[in-house]
Amino acid sequence: MSYPAHHGGFRRRILIEPATRHVTAELEDDYHRMVVTLHHADGIVGQVDAEMKRAPWTLCPGAVAQLAATFSGEPLADFARRGEKVQNCTHLHDLALFAAAHADRQAATSYEIYVTDAVEKRRSTKLWRNGTLVFDWHLDGDLFRSPCDMAGLNMGELNPWIGTLDPAGKEAARILRWASILALGRGMSIPAGLSATAFPSGSCYNFQPGRASKSTRRPDADVDFSVPGLAPLADRGDAFCPVIFDPVSSDERPTISGKRKRR
């Protein structure tokens, strides 16, 4: 994927790959690279494997064991009802839910997300699934400017609208909503060594009371993937359709310039 030079912003890629008796979901963005594999038989998960290849806080890796404790032995169909998201790394938890939802699929699914940095409080945030643009949102501060059926809403008011979508649309909308919130971190100064107690308590595994005081920001946490030549999940680039932005066009319609390869 290429971007015009003036388009600094947050990038996230997610790749979900079902196979016989196991399914893997992986993500990478400016702050994280993580992967979850669910091994299942007869609709029951017998083993949960997870790895944090890059994480922003020193105690994040402990969430791998927490994820296994949450989902091992659970029916795939019950994952979304299992809860306990904030007791887990929220990103690992999301990957587990994506994997469970795609376990019976035949083909892989890729998501590409791009959220522009704010200019005079305005941002655009876009999601492609398997190379096709699904959502193109525009915000002014906390409020949507477009699409018109979302105008005037904020991110916390999207649930009724998301509820009108089909299952694939619901998944994509939730992915883009969360990425759009995460992208705000690009405008924050979070120096290496900062204590996790600087942030609200209880929002995820790392920020739980009694743990946050022992966790600090890692010095190698952040990667700016809007820099030309860098890409999230670059070693899995063959699983993503190239999406090219037209630097002249204001609505930045993507052009698909290659077919997605299957593994």
C-alpha positions as CSV (number, residue, x, y, z in Angstrom):
1,M,0.0,0.0,0.0
2,S,1.3,3.5,-0.8
3,Y,0.3,6.9,0.6
4,P,0.9,10.4,-0.5
5,A,3.6,12.1,1.6
6,H,1.0,14.3,3.4
7,H,-1.0,11.4,4.6
8,G,0.5,10.6,7.9
9,G,-1.7,8.2,9.9
10,F,-2.3,5.0,11.8
11,R,-2.3,1.7,10.0
12,R,-3.5,-1.7,11.1
13,R,-3.7,-5.0,9.2
14,I,-5.5,-8.1,10.4
15,L,-5.3,-11.5,8.7
16,I,-7.6,-14.4,9.6
17,E,-6.7,-17.8,8.2
18,P,-8.9,-20.9,8.8
19,A,-7.5,-24.4,8.2
20,T,-8.4,-28.0,9.2
21,R,-8.9,-28.1,12.9
22,H,-7.2,-24.8,13.6
23,V,-7.6,-21.1,12.8
24,T,-5.1,-18.3,13.1
25,A,-5.7,-14.5,13.5
26,E,-2.9,-12.0,13.4
27,L,-2.6,-8.2,13.6
28,E,0.0,-5.5,13.4
29,D,-0.3,-1.8,13.9
30,D,1.7,1.1,15.1
31,Y,1.8,-0.3,18.7
32,H,1.3,-4.1,18.4
33,R,2.0,-7.3,16.6
34,M,0.1,-10.3,18.0
35,V,-1.1,-13.7,16.8
36,V,-3.6,-16.2,18.1
37,T,-4.2,-19.8,17.0
38,L,-7.2,-21.8,18.2
39,H,-7.0,-25.6,17.9
40,H,-10.4,-27.1,17.8
41,A,-12.4,-30.3,17.2
42,D,-16.2,-30.8,17.1
43,G,-16.7,-27.1,17.8
44,I,-14.6,-27.1,21.0
45,V,-11.3,-25.3,21.5
46,G,-8.7,-27.7,23.0
47,Q,-5.7,-25.4,22.9
48,V,-5.1,-21.7,22.6
49,D,-1.7,-20.6,21.3
50,A,-0.8,-16.9,21.3
51,E,2.3,-14.8,20.9
52,M,3.0,-11.1,21.4
53,K,5.7,-10.3,18.9
54,R,5.5,-6.6,19.8
55,A,3.6,-5.0,22.6
56,P,3.7,-1.5,24.1
57,W,4.0,-2.3,27.9
58,T,6.4,-4.5,29.8
59,L,3.7,-6.6,31.4
60,C,1.6,-7.2,28.3
61,P,3.2,-10.6,27.6
62,G,1.5,-12.0,30.7
63,A,-1.8,-11.8,28.9
64,V,-0.9,-14.8,26.7
65,A,-1.6,-17.1,29.7
66,Q,-4.7,-15.2,30.6
67,L,-6.1,-15.7,27.1
68,A,-5.5,-19.5,27.3
69,A,-7.2,-19.6,30.6
70,T,-10.2,-17.7,29.3
71,F,-10.9,-19.7,26.1
72,S,-9.4,-23.2,26.5
73,G,-12.1,-25.8,26.6
74,E,-14.8,-23.4,25.4
75,P,-17.2,-24.0,22.4
76,L,-16.3,-21.7,19.5
77,A,-20.0,-20.6,19.4
78,D,-19.7,-19.3,23.0
79,F,-16.6,-17.1,22.5
80,A,-18.4,-13.8,22.0
81,R,-20.5,-14.5,25.1
82,R,-17.6,-15.5,27.3
83,G,-16.8,-11.9,28.3
84,E,-13.7,-11.1,30.4
85,K,-12.3,-8.8,27.7
86,V,-10.8,-6.2,30.1
87,Q,-9.2,-9.0,32.1
88,N,-7.4,-9.9,28.9
89,C,-5.3,-8.0,26.5
90,T,-8.1,-6.5,24.4
91,H,-6.2,-7.1,21.2
92,L,-5.6,-10.8,21.8
93,H,-9.2,-11.1,22.9
94,D,-10.4,-9.6,19.7
95,L,-8.2,-11.9,17.7
96,A,-9.6,-14.9,19.5
97,L,-13.1,-13.8,18.7
98,F,-12.2,-13.2,15.0
99,A,-10.6,-16.6,14.8
100,A,-13.6,-18.3,16.4
101,A,-16.0,-16.6,14.0
102,H,-14.0,-17.7,11.0
103,A,-13.2,-21.2,12.1
104,D,-15.6,-22.8,9.7
105,R,-14.7,-20.6,6.7
106,Q,-12.9,-22.0,3.7
107,A,-10.9,-18.9,2.7
108,A,-8.7,-16.4,4.5
109,T,-9.9,-12.8,5.3
110,S,-7.7,-9.7,5.3
111,Y,-8.5,-6.3,6.8
112,E,-6.6,-3.1,6.0
113,I,-7.3,0.0,8.1
114,Y,-6.0,3.5,7.7
115,V,-6.8,6.5,9.9
116,T,-5.4,9.8,8.9
117,D,-3.8,12.1,11.5
118,A,-6.1,15.0,12.5
119,V,-5.8,18.2,10.5
120,E,-7.8,21.0,12.1
121,K,-9.5,18.2,14.1
122,R,-10.7,16.4,11.0
123,R,-9.8,12.8,10.3
124,S,-10.8,10.2,7.7
125,T,-10.8,6.5,8.6
126,K,-11.1,3.7,6.1
127,L,-11.4,-0.1,6.1
128,W,-10.8,-2.6,3.2
129,R,-11.8,-6.3,3.4
130,N,-9.9,-8.5,1.0
131,G,-8.9,-5.4,-1.0
132,T,-12.4,-3.9,-1.3
133,L,-13.3,-0.6,0.4
134,V,-16.0,-1.3,2.9
135,F,-16.2,1.8,5.1
136,D,-15.1,5.4,4.5
137,W,-15.8,7.5,7.6
138,H,-15.0,11.2,8.1
139,L,-14.9,12.9,11.5
140,D,-14.7,16.4,12.8
141,G,-13.3,16.1,16.4
142,D,-15.4,13.4,18.1
143,L,-18.4,13.6,15.7
144,F,-19.0,12.0,12.3
145,R,-19.4,14.2,9.3
146,S,-20.2,11.4,6.9
147,P,-21.7,9.0,5.9
148,C,-24.9,10.9,6.3
149,D,-26.7,8.2,8.3
150,M,-23.9,8.6,11.0
151,A,-23.6,12.4,10.9
152,G,-23.6,14.0,14.4
153,L,-22.9,10.7,16.2
154,N,-19.7,9.9,18.1
155,M,-17.9,6.6,18.4
156,G,-19.8,5.7,21.6
157,E,-23.1,6.0,19.8
158,L,-22.6,3.6,17.0
159,N,-24.1,0.4,18.5
160,P,-27.6,0.9,17.1
161,W,-26.3,1.6,13.6
162,I,-23.9,-1.4,13.9
163,G,-26.9,-3.5,14.9
164,T,-28.5,-2.9,11.5
165,L,-25.6,-4.5,9.6
166,D,-25.1,-8.1,8.5
167,P,-22.5,-10.2,10.5
168,A,-19.7,-9.3,8.1
169,G,-20.6,-5.7,8.4
170,K,-20.8,-5.8,12.1
171,E,-17.3,-7.3,12.3
172,A,-15.8,-4.7,10.0
173,A,-17.5,-1.8,11.7
174,R,-16.3,-2.9,15.1
175,I,-12.7,-3.3,13.8
176,L,-12.7,0.2,12.3
177,R,-14.3,1.8,15.4
178,W,-11.6,0.4,17.7
179,A,-8.8,1.3,15.2
180,S,-10.1,4.8,15.0
181,I,-9.9,5.2,18.7
182,L,-6.5,3.6,18.9
183,A,-5.2,6.0,16.3
184,L,-5.7,8.9,18.7
185,G,-2.6,7.6,20.4
186,R,-0.5,9.1,17.6
187,G,-1.2,12.5,19.0
188,M,-0.1,11.6,22.5
189,S,3.4,11.7,24.1
190,I,4.0,8.4,25.8
191,P,7.7,8.2,26.6
192,A,9.6,5.0,27.2
193,G,9.6,4.2,30.9
194,L,6.3,5.9,31.6
195,S,4.3,4.0,34.3
196,A,1.1,2.4,33.2
197,T,-0.6,4.2,36.2
198,A,-0.6,7.3,34.0
199,F,-3.7,5.8,32.3
200,P,-7.1,4.9,33.6
201,S,-7.2,1.7,35.6
202,G,-8.9,-1.5,34.6
203,S,-9.2,-1.1,30.8
204,C,-7.2,-4.2,30.0
205,Y,-4.9,-6.8,31.4
206,N,-1.9,-4.4,31.6
207,F,-3.9,-1.7,33.4
208,Q,-5.5,-3.9,36.1
209,P,-5.1,-2.7,39.7
210,G,-2.0,-4.2,41.2
211,R,-0.4,-4.8,37.8
212,A,-0.2,-1.3,36.3
213,S,2.2,0.0,38.9
214,K,4.7,-2.6,37.8
215,S,4.4,-2.0,34.1
216,T,6.2,0.6,32.0
217,R,6.2,1.7,28.4
218,R,8.6,-0.2,26.3
219,P,11.3,1.8,24.4
220,D,10.6,-0.2,21.1
221,A,6.9,0.0,21.3
222,D,6.0,2.3,18.4
223,V,6.4,2.0,14.6
224,D,5.1,4.7,12.2
225,F,3.8,2.6,9.3
226,S,2.8,5.7,7.4
227,V,6.5,6.2,6.6
228,P,7.1,5.2,2.9
229,G,8.6,1.7,2.7
230,L,7.1,0.4,5.9
231,A,4.0,-1.8,6.2
232,P,2.3,-3.8,9.0
233,L,2.5,-7.6,8.5
234,A,5.1,-6.9,5.8
235,D,6.2,-10.5,5.8
236,R,2.7,-11.5,5.0
237,G,2.3,-8.9,2.3
238,D,1.3,-11.5,-0.3
239,A,-1.9,-12.0,1.7
240,F,-3.1,-8.4,1.1
241,C,-4.3,-6.7,-2.1
242,P,-2.3,-3.6,-2.9
243,V,-4.4,-0.5,-2.3
244,I,-3.1,2.7,-3.9
245,F,-4.3,6.1,-2.9
246,D,-4.7,8.8,-5.6
247,P,-2.9,11.9,-4.1
248,V,-5.0,14.1,-6.4
249,S,-8.4,12.8,-5.6
250,S,-10.0,14.2,-2.4
251,D,-12.1,11.1,-1.7
252,E,-9.0,8.7,-2.2
253,R,-10.7,5.9,-4.1
254,P,-8.6,2.8,-3.8
255,T,-7.4,1.0,-6.9
256,I,-6.8,-2.8,-6.6
257,S,-3.7,-3.6,-8.5
258,G,-3.2,-7.3,-7.8
259,K,-5.0,-10.5,-6.8
260,R,-4.9,-11.8,-3.3
261,K,-2.8,-14.9,-2.9
262,R,-4.1,-17.8,-0.8
263,R,-2.0,-19.8,1.6
